[in-house]
Amino acid sequence: MPSAILLISCEVGQEEEVADTLCHLQGVEYVALVYGVYDLAIRLIAGSMEELESLIIKKVRSISGVRSTITLIISRECPTAVRSIDK
């Protein structure tokens, strides 16, 4: 299934509202508020590339408070590995 990671810049003060909206959007698998150049990092999954494109362009980018996005289409993933952090 096609998937992507989006890095999102929000209007100042709109980060949590945008994150809450994304959390309820079908196709959004993961939402994280982050520090740095971008405000949010999300993961999307769809049934086809056309659905993924529609989700990005018509749904995510149209959310009030979203200023800009960077889209990273995932081409291949490594098997999930559990890593622990020694304290």
HTML snippet that shows the backbone in 3Dmol.js (N, CA, C, O; Angstrom):
<script src="https://3Dmol.org/build/3Dmol-min.js"></script>
<div id="view" style="width:600px;height:400px;position:relative"></div>
<script>
const pdb = `
ATOM      1  N   MET A   1       0.843  -1.183   0.000  1.00  0.00           N
ATOM      2  CA  MET A   1       0.000   0.000   0.000  1.00  0.00           C
ATOM      3  C   MET A   1       0.886   1.244   0.000  1.00  0.00           C
ATOM      4  O   MET A   1       1.847   1.317   0.766  1.00  0.00           O
ATOM      5  N   PRO A   2       0.577   2.205  -0.837  1.00  0.00           N
ATOM      6  CA  PRO A   2       1.364   3.430  -0.886  1.00  0.00           C
ATOM      7  C   PRO A   2       1.287   4.188   0.439  1.00  0.00           C
ATOM      8  O   PRO A   2       0.230   4.271   1.065  1.00  0.00           O
ATOM      9  N   SER A   3       2.422   4.734   0.847  1.00  0.00           N
ATOM     10  CA  SER A   3       2.449   5.524   2.075  1.00  0.00           C
ATOM     11  C   SER A   3       3.443   6.662   1.913  1.00  0.00           C
ATOM     12  O   SER A   3       4.291   6.654   1.021  1.00  0.00           O
ATOM     13  N   ALA A   4       3.316   7.636   2.796  1.00  0.00           N
ATOM     14  CA  ALA A   4       4.177   8.816   2.734  1.00  0.00           C
ATOM     15  C   ALA A   4       4.361   9.393   4.125  1.00  0.00           C
ATOM     16  O   ALA A   4       3.545   9.185   5.023  1.00  0.00           O
ATOM     17  N   ILE A   5       5.446  10.117   4.276  1.00  0.00           N
ATOM     18  CA  ILE A   5       5.676  10.918   5.472  1.00  0.00           C
ATOM     19  C   ILE A   5       5.563  12.369   5.025  1.00  0.00           C
ATOM     20  O   ILE A   5       6.164  12.767   4.027  1.00  0.00           O
ATOM     21  N   LEU A   6       4.799  13.149   5.760  1.00  0.00           N
ATOM     22  CA  LEU A   6       4.671  14.574   5.465  1.00  0.00           C
ATOM     23  C   LEU A   6       5.254  15.374   6.614  1.00  0.00           C
ATOM     24  O   LEU A   6       4.998  15.086   7.783  1.00  0.00           O
ATOM     25  N   LEU A   7       6.037  16.380   6.269  1.00  0.00           N
ATOM     26  CA  LEU A   7       6.536  17.354   7.231  1.00  0.00           C
ATOM     27  C   LEU A   7       5.699  18.605   7.021  1.00  0.00           C
ATOM     28  O   LEU A   7       5.601  19.112   5.904  1.00  0.00           O
ATOM     29  N   ILE A   8       5.100  19.097   8.085  1.00  0.00           N
ATOM     30  CA  ILE A   8       4.120  20.173   7.969  1.00  0.00           C
ATOM     31  C   ILE A   8       4.547  21.390   8.775  1.00  0.00           C
ATOM     32  O   ILE A   8       4.930  21.277   9.940  1.00  0.00           O
ATOM     33  N   SER A   9       4.477  22.561   8.136  1.00  0.00           N
ATOM     34  CA  SER A   9       4.645  23.838   8.830  1.00  0.00           C
ATOM     35  C   SER A   9       3.255  24.418   9.041  1.00  0.00           C
ATOM     36  O   SER A   9       2.435  24.443   8.123  1.00  0.00           O
ATOM     37  N   CYS A  10       2.999  24.881  10.253  1.00  0.00           N
ATOM     38  CA  CYS A  10       1.688  25.429  10.600  1.00  0.00           C
ATOM     39  C   CYS A  10       1.785  26.930  10.847  1.00  0.00           C
ATOM     40  O   CYS A  10       2.863  27.469  11.101  1.00  0.00           O
ATOM     41  N   GLU A  11       0.642  27.583  10.767  1.00  0.00           N
ATOM     42  CA  GLU A  11       0.577  28.977  11.182  1.00  0.00           C
ATOM     43  C   GLU A  11       0.882  29.022  12.675  1.00  0.00           C
ATOM     44  O   GLU A  11       0.556  28.085  13.403  1.00  0.00           O
ATOM     45  N   VAL A  12       1.499  30.097  13.130  1.00  0.00           N
ATOM     46  CA  VAL A  12       1.892  30.225  14.535  1.00  0.00           C
ATOM     47  C   VAL A  12       0.675  30.040  15.445  1.00  0.00           C
ATOM     48  O   VAL A  12      -0.359  30.684  15.266  1.00  0.00           O
ATOM     49  N   GLY A  13       0.823  29.148  16.419  1.00  0.00           N
ATOM     50  CA  GLY A  13      -0.233  28.887  17.387  1.00  0.00           C
ATOM     51  C   GLY A  13      -1.282  27.889  16.939  1.00  0.00           C
ATOM     52  O   GLY A  13      -2.202  27.585  17.698  1.00  0.00           O
ATOM     53  N   GLN A  14      -1.166  27.367  15.710  1.00  0.00           N
ATOM     54  CA  GLN A  14      -2.165  26.440  15.170  1.00  0.00           C
ATOM     55  C   GLN A  14      -1.723  24.980  15.209  1.00  0.00           C
ATOM     56  O   GLN A  14      -2.458  24.106  14.750  1.00  0.00           O
ATOM     57  N   GLU A  15      -0.539  24.701  15.746  1.00  0.00           N
ATOM     58  CA  GLU A  15       0.048  23.364  15.686  1.00  0.00           C
ATOM     59  C   GLU A  15      -0.854  22.292  16.307  1.00  0.00           C
ATOM     60  O   GLU A  15      -1.108  21.260  15.687  1.00  0.00           O
ATOM     61  N   GLU A  16      -1.330  22.533  17.516  1.00  0.00           N
ATOM     62  CA  GLU A  16      -2.132  21.511  18.201  1.00  0.00           C
ATOM     63  C   GLU A  16      -3.490  21.320  17.552  1.00  0.00           C
ATOM     64  O   GLU A  16      -3.992  20.197  17.488  1.00  0.00           O
ATOM     65  N   GLU A  17      -4.089  22.392  17.072  1.00  0.00           N
ATOM     66  CA  GLU A  17      -5.379  22.292  16.391  1.00  0.00           C
ATOM     67  C   GLU A  17      -5.242  21.486  15.099  1.00  0.00           C
ATOM     68  O   GLU A  17      -6.083  20.637  14.802  1.00  0.00           O
ATOM     69  N   VAL A  18      -4.190  21.749  14.338  1.00  0.00           N
ATOM     70  CA  VAL A  18      -3.944  20.989  13.108  1.00  0.00           C
ATOM     71  C   VAL A  18      -3.684  19.525  13.445  1.00  0.00           C
ATOM     72  O   VAL A  18      -4.203  18.634  12.772  1.00  0.00           O
ATOM     73  N   ALA A  19      -2.886  19.266  14.479  1.00  0.00           N
ATOM     74  CA  ALA A  19      -2.591  17.888  14.893  1.00  0.00           C
ATOM     75  C   ALA A  19      -3.869  17.155  15.277  1.00  0.00           C
ATOM     76  O   ALA A  19      -4.058  16.001  14.890  1.00  0.00           O
ATOM     77  N   ASP A  20      -4.748  17.810  16.033  1.00  0.00           N
ATOM     78  CA  ASP A  20      -6.015  17.180  16.430  1.00  0.00           C
ATOM     79  C   ASP A  20      -6.869  16.840  15.212  1.00  0.00           C
ATOM     80  O   ASP A  20      -7.470  15.767  15.153  1.00  0.00           O
ATOM     81  N   THR A  21      -6.924  17.743  14.248  1.00  0.00           N
ATOM     82  CA  THR A  21      -7.686  17.487  13.019  1.00  0.00           C
ATOM     83  C   THR A  21      -7.103  16.295  12.274  1.00  0.00           C
ATOM     84  O   THR A  21      -7.845  15.430  11.809  1.00  0.00           O
ATOM     85  N   LEU A  22      -5.783  16.242  12.159  1.00  0.00           N
ATOM     86  CA  LEU A  22      -5.118  15.138  11.457  1.00  0.00           C
ATOM     87  C   LEU A  22      -5.360  13.801  12.143  1.00  0.00           C
ATOM     88  O   LEU A  22      -5.499  12.777  11.474  1.00  0.00           O
ATOM     89  N   CYS A  23      -5.412  13.800  13.469  1.00  0.00           N
ATOM     90  CA  CYS A  23      -5.617  12.555  14.223  1.00  0.00           C
ATOM     91  C   CYS A  23      -6.948  11.890  13.886  1.00  0.00           C
ATOM     92  O   CYS A  23      -7.099  10.682  14.066  1.00  0.00           O
ATOM     93  N   HIS A  24      -7.909  12.664  13.403  1.00  0.00           N
ATOM     94  CA  HIS A  24      -9.231  12.126  13.082  1.00  0.00           C
ATOM     95  C   HIS A  24      -9.451  11.924  11.585  1.00  0.00           C
ATOM     96  O   HIS A  24     -10.560  11.601  11.160  1.00  0.00           O
ATOM     97  N   LEU A  25      -8.419  12.109  10.796  1.00  0.00           N
ATOM     98  CA  LEU A  25      -8.532  11.992   9.344  1.00  0.00           C
ATOM     99  C   LEU A  25      -8.197  10.573   8.901  1.00  0.00           C
ATOM    100  O   LEU A  25      -7.133  10.050   9.234  1.00  0.00           O
ATOM    101  N   GLN A  26      -9.101   9.953   8.154  1.00  0.00           N
ATOM    102  CA  GLN A  26      -8.867   8.593   7.662  1.00  0.00           C
ATOM    103  C   GLN A  26      -7.648   8.578   6.748  1.00  0.00           C
ATOM    104  O   GLN A  26      -7.518   9.416   5.855  1.00  0.00           O
ATOM    105  N   GLY A  27      -6.757   7.617   6.980  1.00  0.00           N
ATOM    106  CA  GLY A  27      -5.537   7.498   6.198  1.00  0.00           C
ATOM    107  C   GLY A  27      -4.314   8.016   6.930  1.00  0.00           C
ATOM    108  O   GLY A  27      -3.184   7.771   6.509  1.00  0.00           O
ATOM    109  N   VAL A  28      -4.535   8.734   8.031  1.00  0.00           N
ATOM    110  CA  VAL A  28      -3.418   9.225   8.844  1.00  0.00           C
ATOM    111  C   VAL A  28      -3.096   8.149   9.871  1.00  0.00           C
ATOM    112  O   VAL A  28      -3.925   7.810  10.715  1.00  0.00           O
ATOM    113  N   GLU A  29      -1.895   7.625   9.790  1.00  0.00           N
ATOM    114  CA  GLU A  29      -1.479   6.516  10.646  1.00  0.00           C
ATOM    115  C   GLU A  29      -0.734   6.994  11.888  1.00  0.00           C
ATOM    116  O   GLU A  29      -0.733   6.307  12.909  1.00  0.00           O
ATOM    117  N   TYR A  30      -0.097   8.167  11.813  1.00  0.00           N
ATOM    118  CA  TYR A  30       0.770   8.636  12.890  1.00  0.00           C
ATOM    119  C   TYR A  30       0.879  10.151  12.814  1.00  0.00           C
ATOM    120  O   TYR A  30       1.022  10.714  11.729  1.00  0.00           O
ATOM    121  N   VAL A  31       0.811  10.810  13.964  1.00  0.00           N
ATOM    122  CA  VAL A  31       0.974  12.263  14.035  1.00  0.00           C
ATOM    123  C   VAL A  31       1.924  12.584  15.182  1.00  0.00           C
ATOM    124  O   VAL A  31       1.730  12.106  16.300  1.00  0.00           O
ATOM    125  N   ALA A  32       2.947  13.390  14.914  1.00  0.00           N
ATOM    126  CA  ALA A  32       3.881  13.811  15.964  1.00  0.00           C
ATOM    127  C   ALA A  32       4.106  15.315  15.871  1.00  0.00           C
ATOM    128  O   ALA A  32       4.364  15.845  14.791  1.00  0.00           O
ATOM    129  N   LEU A  33       4.008  15.996  17.005  1.00  0.00           N
ATOM    130  CA  LEU A  33       4.422  17.391  17.082  1.00  0.00           C
ATOM    131  C   LEU A  33       5.927  17.382  17.277  1.00  0.00           C
ATOM    132  O   LEU A  33       6.438  16.682  18.152  1.00  0.00           O
ATOM    133  N   VAL A  34       6.644  18.160  16.464  1.00  0.00           N
ATOM    134  CA  VAL A  34       8.110  18.133  16.486  1.00  0.00           C
ATOM    135  C   VAL A  34       8.669  19.551  16.613  1.00  0.00           C
ATOM    136  O   VAL A  34       7.978  20.532  16.338  1.00  0.00           O
ATOM    137  N   TYR A  35       9.929  19.639  17.032  1.00  0.00           N
ATOM    138  CA  TYR A  35      10.641  20.910  17.103  1.00  0.00           C
ATOM    139  C   TYR A  35      11.554  21.027  15.890  1.00  0.00           C
ATOM    140  O   TYR A  35      12.028  20.023  15.359  1.00  0.00           O
ATOM    141  N   GLY A  36      11.795  22.246  15.460  1.00  0.00           N
ATOM    142  CA  GLY A  36      12.700  22.467  14.344  1.00  0.00           C
ATOM    143  C   GLY A  36      12.029  23.284  13.254  1.00  0.00           C
ATOM    144  O   GLY A  36      11.142  24.093  13.527  1.00  0.00           O
ATOM    145  N   VAL A  37      12.452  23.069  12.035  1.00  0.00           N
ATOM    146  CA  VAL A  37      11.926  23.811  10.888  1.00  0.00           C
ATOM    147  C   VAL A  37      10.444  23.509  10.671  1.00  0.00           C
ATOM    148  O   VAL A  37       9.687  24.388  10.258  1.00  0.00           O
ATOM    149  N   TYR A  38      10.031  22.281  10.945  1.00  0.00           N
ATOM    150  CA  TYR A  38       8.642  21.865  10.765  1.00  0.00           C
ATOM    151  C   TYR A  38       7.972  21.699  12.117  1.00  0.00           C
ATOM    152  O   TYR A  38       8.644  21.540  13.136  1.00  0.00           O
ATOM    153  N   ASP A  39       6.653  21.737  12.123  1.00  0.00           N
ATOM    154  CA  ASP A  39       5.876  21.643  13.359  1.00  0.00           C
ATOM    155  C   ASP A  39       5.295  20.257  13.586  1.00  0.00           C
ATOM    156  O   ASP A  39       5.124  19.836  14.731  1.00  0.00           O
ATOM    157  N   LEU A  40       4.988  19.541  12.502  1.00  0.00           N
ATOM    158  CA  LEU A  40       4.379  18.220  12.592  1.00  0.00           C
ATOM    159  C   LEU A  40       5.050  17.262  11.620  1.00  0.00           C
ATOM    160  O   LEU A  40       5.513  17.664  10.553  1.00  0.00           O
ATOM    161  N   ALA A  41       5.095  16.002  11.998  1.00  0.00           N
ATOM    162  CA  ALA A  41       5.516  14.926  11.098  1.00  0.00           C
ATOM    163  C   ALA A  41       4.397  13.896  11.146  1.00  0.00           C
ATOM    164  O   ALA A  41       4.008  13.442  12.222  1.00  0.00           O
ATOM    165  N   ILE A  42       3.881  13.529   9.975  1.00  0.00           N
ATOM    166  CA  ILE A  42       2.785  12.561   9.940  1.00  0.00           C
ATOM    167  C   ILE A  42       3.099  11.455   8.938  1.00  0.00           C
ATOM    168  O   ILE A  42       3.909  11.626   8.026  1.00  0.00           O
ATOM    169  N   ARG A  43       2.437  10.321   9.132  1.00  0.00           N
ATOM    170  CA  ARG A  43       2.555   9.219   8.180  1.00  0.00           C
ATOM    171  C   ARG A  43       1.164   8.937   7.632  1.00  0.00           C
ATOM    172  O   ARG A  43       0.196   8.823   8.383  1.00  0.00           O
ATOM    173  N   LEU A  44       1.082   8.826   6.314  1.00  0.00           N
ATOM    174  CA  LEU A  44      -0.175   8.548   5.624  1.00  0.00           C
ATOM    175  C   LEU A  44      -0.093   7.200   4.936  1.00  0.00           C
ATOM    176  O   LEU A  44       0.981   6.769   4.517  1.00  0.00           O
ATOM    177  N   ILE A  45      -1.233   6.537   4.822  1.00  0.00           N
ATOM    178  CA  ILE A  45      -1.308   5.283   4.074  1.00  0.00           C
ATOM    179  C   ILE A  45      -2.613   5.290   3.284  1.00  0.00           C
ATOM    180  O   ILE A  45      -3.642   5.758   3.772  1.00  0.00           O
ATOM    181  N   ALA A  46      -2.561   4.762   2.051  1.00  0.00           N
ATOM    182  CA  ALA A  46      -3.744   4.754   1.187  1.00  0.00           C
ATOM    183  C   ALA A  46      -3.765   3.475   0.358  1.00  0.00           C
ATOM    184  O   ALA A  46      -2.778   2.741   0.296  1.00  0.00           O
ATOM    185  N   GLY A  47      -4.897   3.224  -0.271  1.00  0.00           N
ATOM    186  CA  GLY A  47      -5.064   2.024  -1.076  1.00  0.00           C
ATOM    187  C   GLY A  47      -4.388   2.089  -2.434  1.00  0.00           C
ATOM    188  O   GLY A  47      -4.095   1.055  -3.035  1.00  0.00           O
ATOM    189  N   SER A  48      -4.136   3.308  -2.924  1.00  0.00           N
ATOM    190  CA  SER A  48      -3.488   3.489  -4.226  1.00  0.00           C
ATOM    191  C   SER A  48      -2.759   4.826  -4.231  1.00  0.00           C
ATOM    192  O   SER A  48      -2.971   5.662  -3.353  1.00  0.00           O
ATOM    193  N   MET A  49      -1.904   5.020  -5.220  1.00  0.00           N
ATOM    194  CA  MET A  49      -1.197   6.297  -5.345  1.00  0.00           C
ATOM    195  C   MET A  49      -2.183   7.443  -5.586  1.00  0.00           C
ATOM    196  O   MET A  49      -1.974   8.558  -5.107  1.00  0.00           O
ATOM    197  N   GLU A  50      -3.252   7.164  -6.326  1.00  0.00           N
ATOM    198  CA  GLU A  50      -4.258   8.191  -6.579  1.00  0.00           C
ATOM    199  C   GLU A  50      -4.937   8.612  -5.282  1.00  0.00           C
ATOM    200  O   GLU A  50      -5.168   9.799  -5.054  1.00  0.00           O
ATOM    201  N   GLU A  51      -5.260   7.632  -4.429  1.00  0.00           N
ATOM    202  CA  GLU A  51      -5.871   7.941  -3.134  1.00  0.00           C
ATOM    203  C   GLU A  51      -4.900   8.709  -2.245  1.00  0.00           C
ATOM    204  O   GLU A  51      -5.300   9.635  -1.541  1.00  0.00           O
ATOM    205  N   LEU A  52      -3.632   8.328  -2.276  1.00  0.00           N
ATOM    206  CA  LEU A  52      -2.616   9.018  -1.480  1.00  0.00           C
ATOM    207  C   LEU A  52      -2.486  10.469  -1.942  1.00  0.00           C
ATOM    208  O   LEU A  52      -2.429  11.386  -1.122  1.00  0.00           O
ATOM    209  N   GLU A  53      -2.441  10.669  -3.248  1.00  0.00           N
ATOM    210  CA  GLU A  53      -2.353  12.018  -3.804  1.00  0.00           C
ATOM    211  C   GLU A  53      -3.550  12.864  -3.381  1.00  0.00           C
ATOM    212  O   GLU A  53      -3.391  14.023  -2.999  1.00  0.00           O
ATOM    213  N   SER A  54      -4.736  12.288  -3.447  1.00  0.00           N
ATOM    214  CA  SER A  54      -5.950  12.998  -3.046  1.00  0.00           C
ATOM    215  C   SER A  54      -5.931  13.332  -1.560  1.00  0.00           C
ATOM    216  O   SER A  54      -6.321  14.430  -1.162  1.00  0.00           O
ATOM    217  N   LEU A  55      -5.481  12.390  -0.745  1.00  0.00           N
ATOM    218  CA  LEU A  55      -5.391  12.609   0.697  1.00  0.00           C
ATOM    219  C   LEU A  55      -4.464  13.787   1.005  1.00  0.00           C
ATOM    220  O   LEU A  55      -4.777  14.631   1.845  1.00  0.00           O
ATOM    221  N   ILE A  56      -3.329  13.833   0.323  1.00  0.00           N
ATOM    222  CA  ILE A  56      -2.357  14.908   0.561  1.00  0.00           C
ATOM    223  C   ILE A  56      -2.893  16.248   0.065  1.00  0.00           C
ATOM    224  O   ILE A  56      -2.909  17.229   0.810  1.00  0.00           O
ATOM    225  N   ILE A  57      -3.328  16.288  -1.180  1.00  0.00           N
ATOM    226  CA  ILE A  57      -3.703  17.557  -1.808  1.00  0.00           C
ATOM    227  C   ILE A  57      -5.056  18.076  -1.333  1.00  0.00           C
ATOM    228  O   ILE A  57      -5.186  19.253  -0.996  1.00  0.00           O
ATOM    229  N   LYS A  58      -6.060  17.207  -1.305  1.00  0.00           N
ATOM    230  CA  LYS A  58      -7.414  17.668  -0.998  1.00  0.00           C
ATOM    231  C   LYS A  58      -7.742  17.685   0.486  1.00  0.00           C
ATOM    232  O   LYS A  58      -8.588  18.468   0.920  1.00  0.00           O
ATOM    233  N   LYS A  59      -7.093  16.840   1.270  1.00  0.00           N
ATOM    234  CA  LYS A  59      -7.434  16.766   2.695  1.00  0.00           C
ATOM    235  C   LYS A  59      -6.397  17.489   3.556  1.00  0.00           C
ATOM    236  O   LYS A  59      -6.720  18.481   4.209  1.00  0.00           O
ATOM    237  N   VAL A  60      -5.165  17.005   3.562  1.00  0.00           N
ATOM    238  CA  VAL A  60      -4.154  17.544   4.480  1.00  0.00           C
ATOM    239  C   VAL A  60      -3.848  19.006   4.170  1.00  0.00           C
ATOM    240  O   VAL A  60      -3.879  19.847   5.068  1.00  0.00           O
ATOM    241  N   ARG A  61      -3.558  19.313   2.923  1.00  0.00           N
ATOM    242  CA  ARG A  61      -3.154  20.682   2.571  1.00  0.00           C
ATOM    243  C   ARG A  61      -4.290  21.690   2.702  1.00  0.00           C
ATOM    244  O   ARG A  61      -4.044  22.895   2.752  1.00  0.00           O
ATOM    245  N   SER A  62      -5.529  21.212   2.758  1.00  0.00           N
ATOM    246  CA  SER A  62      -6.662  22.133   2.876  1.00  0.00           C
ATOM    247  C   SER A  62      -7.056  22.417   4.324  1.00  0.00           C
ATOM    248  O   SER A  62      -7.963  23.213   4.567  1.00  0.00           O
ATOM    249  N   ILE A  63      -6.396  21.783   5.284  1.00  0.00           N
ATOM    250  CA  ILE A  63      -6.716  22.012   6.694  1.00  0.00           C
ATOM    251  C   ILE A  63      -6.317  23.434   7.082  1.00  0.00           C
ATOM    252  O   ILE A  63      -5.204  23.882   6.808  1.00  0.00           O
ATOM    253  N   SER A  64      -7.242  24.125   7.720  1.00  0.00           N
ATOM    254  CA  SER A  64      -6.963  25.481   8.185  1.00  0.00           C
ATOM    255  C   SER A  64      -5.792  25.455   9.161  1.00  0.00           C
ATOM    256  O   SER A  64      -5.783  24.658  10.100  1.00  0.00           O
ATOM    257  N   GLY A  65      -4.818  26.310   8.947  1.00  0.00           N
ATOM    258  CA  GLY A  65      -3.642  26.368   9.810  1.00  0.00           C
ATOM    259  C   GLY A  65      -2.413  25.715   9.211  1.00  0.00           C
ATOM    260  O   GLY A  65      -1.304  25.917   9.706  1.00  0.00           O
ATOM    261  N   VAL A  66      -2.593  24.924   8.141  1.00  0.00           N
ATOM    262  CA  VAL A  66      -1.446  24.317   7.457  1.00  0.00           C
ATOM    263  C   VAL A  66      -0.858  25.371   6.523  1.00  0.00           C
ATOM    264  O   VAL A  66      -1.543  25.872   5.632  1.00  0.00           O
ATOM    265  N   ARG A  67       0.411  25.701   6.732  1.00  0.00           N
ATOM    266  CA  ARG A  67       1.080  26.705   5.905  1.00  0.00           C
ATOM    267  C   ARG A  67       1.770  26.071   4.703  1.00  0.00           C
ATOM    268  O   ARG A  67       1.630  26.554   3.579  1.00  0.00           O
ATOM    269  N   SER A  68       2.527  24.974   4.940  1.00  0.00           N
ATOM    270  CA  SER A  68       3.229  24.302   3.847  1.00  0.00           C
ATOM    271  C   SER A  68       3.531  22.862   4.240  1.00  0.00           C
ATOM    272  O   SER A  68       3.511  22.503   5.417  1.00  0.00           O
ATOM    273  N   THR A  69       3.812  22.042   3.222  1.00  0.00           N
ATOM    274  CA  THR A  69       4.136  20.636   3.464  1.00  0.00           C
ATOM    275  C   THR A  69       5.314  20.208   2.597  1.00  0.00           C
ATOM    276  O   THR A  69       5.555  20.761   1.524  1.00  0.00           O
ATOM    277  N   ILE A  70       6.030  19.222   3.085  1.00  0.00           N
ATOM    278  CA  ILE A  70       7.052  18.510   2.316  1.00  0.00           C
ATOM    279  C   ILE A  70       6.604  17.056   2.324  1.00  0.00           C
ATOM    280  O   ILE A  70       6.323  16.498   3.384  1.00  0.00           O
ATOM    281  N   THR A  71       6.536  16.440   1.148  1.00  0.00           N
ATOM    282  CA  THR A  71       6.068  15.060   1.042  1.00  0.00           C
ATOM    283  C   THR A  71       7.220  14.134   0.706  1.00  0.00           C
ATOM    284  O   THR A  71       7.976  14.377  -0.234  1.00  0.00           O
ATOM    285  N   LEU A  72       7.345  13.069   1.484  1.00  0.00           N
ATOM    286  CA  LEU A  72       8.341  12.025   1.250  1.00  0.00           C
ATOM    287  C   LEU A  72       7.582  10.735   0.959  1.00  0.00           C
ATOM    288  O   LEU A  72       7.033  10.121   1.874  1.00  0.00           O
ATOM    289  N   ILE A  73       7.546  10.318  -0.305  1.00  0.00           N
ATOM    290  CA  ILE A  73       6.889   9.067  -0.672  1.00  0.00           C
ATOM    291  C   ILE A  73       7.798   7.919  -0.249  1.00  0.00           C
ATOM    292  O   ILE A  73       8.983   7.907  -0.580  1.00  0.00           O
ATOM    293  N   ILE A  74       7.249   6.964   0.477  1.00  0.00           N
ATOM    294  CA  ILE A  74       8.039   5.830   0.960  1.00  0.00           C
ATOM    295  C   ILE A  74       8.133   4.788  -0.146  1.00  0.00           C
ATOM    296  O   ILE A  74       7.112   4.313  -0.645  1.00  0.00           O
ATOM    297  N   SER A  75       9.358   4.431  -0.531  1.00  0.00           N
ATOM    298  CA  SER A  75       9.550   3.446  -1.597  1.00  0.00           C
ATOM    299  C   SER A  75       9.761   2.043  -1.051  1.00  0.00           C
ATOM    300  O   SER A  75       9.363   1.060  -1.676  1.00  0.00           O
ATOM    301  N   ARG A  76      10.391   1.953   0.123  1.00  0.00           N
ATOM    302  CA  ARG A  76      10.653   0.645   0.726  1.00  0.00           C
ATOM    303  C   ARG A  76      10.928   0.863   2.203  1.00  0.00           C
ATOM    304  O   ARG A  76      11.458   1.903   2.596  1.00  0.00           O
ATOM    305  N   GLU A  77      10.567  -0.120   3.021  1.00  0.00           N
ATOM    306  CA  GLU A  77      10.801  -0.013   4.460  1.00  0.00           C
ATOM    307  C   GLU A  77      11.583  -1.213   4.961  1.00  0.00           C
ATOM    308  O   GLU A  77      11.485  -2.308   4.407  1.00  0.00           O
ATOM    309  N   CYS A  78      12.353  -1.001   6.003  1.00  0.00           N
ATOM    310  CA  CYS A  78      13.049  -2.098   6.676  1.00  0.00           C
ATOM    311  C   CYS A  78      12.062  -2.782   7.617  1.00  0.00           C
ATOM    312  O   CYS A  78      11.120  -2.150   8.096  1.00  0.00           O
ATOM    313  N   PRO A  79      12.272  -4.059   7.881  1.00  0.00           N
ATOM    314  CA  PRO A  79      11.410  -4.726   8.863  1.00  0.00           C
ATOM    315  C   PRO A  79      11.495  -3.995  10.204  1.00  0.00           C
ATOM    316  O   PRO A  79      12.540  -3.461  10.574  1.00  0.00           O
ATOM    317  N   THR A  80      10.389  -3.987  10.908  1.00  0.00           N
ATOM    318  CA  THR A  80      10.349  -3.321  12.204  1.00  0.00           C
ATOM    319  C   THR A  80      11.331  -3.961  13.159  1.00  0.00           C
ATOM    320  O   THR A  80      11.357  -5.182  13.321  1.00  0.00           O
ATOM    321  N   ALA A  81      12.131  -3.135  13.785  1.00  0.00           N
ATOM    322  CA  ALA A  81      13.118  -3.617  14.753  1.00  0.00           C
ATOM    323  C   ALA A  81      12.913  -2.871  16.060  1.00  0.00           C
ATOM    324  O   ALA A  81      12.696  -1.659  16.064  1.00  0.00           O
ATOM    325  N   VAL A  82      12.981  -3.583  17.146  1.00  0.00           N
ATOM    326  CA  VAL A  82      12.854  -2.959  18.455  1.00  0.00           C
ATOM    327  C   VAL A  82      14.247  -2.612  18.950  1.00  0.00           C
ATOM    328  O   VAL A  82      15.127  -3.471  19.009  1.00  0.00           O
ATOM    329  N   ARG A  83      14.438  -1.374  19.298  1.00  0.00           N
ATOM    330  CA  ARG A  83      15.732  -0.929  19.804  1.00  0.00           C
ATOM    331  C   ARG A  83      15.518  -0.341  21.186  1.00  0.00           C
ATOM    332  O   ARG A  83      14.583   0.429  21.409  1.00  0.00           O
ATOM    333  N   SER A  84      16.371  -0.701  22.089  1.00  0.00           N
ATOM    334  CA  SER A  84      16.257  -0.145  23.432  1.00  0.00           C
ATOM    335  C   SER A  84      17.352   0.883  23.650  1.00  0.00           C
ATOM    336  O   SER A  84      18.421   0.828  23.042  1.00  0.00           O
ATOM    337  N   ILE A  85      17.056   1.813  24.525  1.00  0.00           N
ATOM    338  CA  ILE A  85      18.029   2.837  24.879  1.00  0.00           C
ATOM    339  C   ILE A  85      18.525   2.515  26.277  1.00  0.00           C
ATOM    340  O   ILE A  85      17.750   2.478  27.232  1.00  0.00           O
ATOM    341  N   ASP A  86      19.826   2.283  26.386  1.00  0.00           N
ATOM    342  CA  ASP A  86      20.410   2.005  27.696  1.00  0.00           C
ATOM    343  C   ASP A  86      20.507   3.301  28.483  1.00  0.00           C
ATOM    344  O   ASP A  86      20.917   4.341  27.966  1.00  0.00           O
ATOM    345  N   LYS A  87      20.119   3.209  29.746  1.00  0.00           N
ATOM    346  CA  LYS A  87      20.168   4.408  30.599  1.00  0.00           C
ATOM    347  C   LYS A  87      21.434   4.433  31.397  1.00  0.00           C
ATOM    348  O   LYS A  87      21.657   5.362  32.173  1.00  0.00           O
TER     349      LYS A  87
END
`;
const viewer = $3Dmol.createViewer("view");
viewer.addModel(pdb, "pdb");
viewer.setStyle({}, {cartoon: {color: "spectrum"}});
viewer.zoomTo();
viewer.render();
</script>
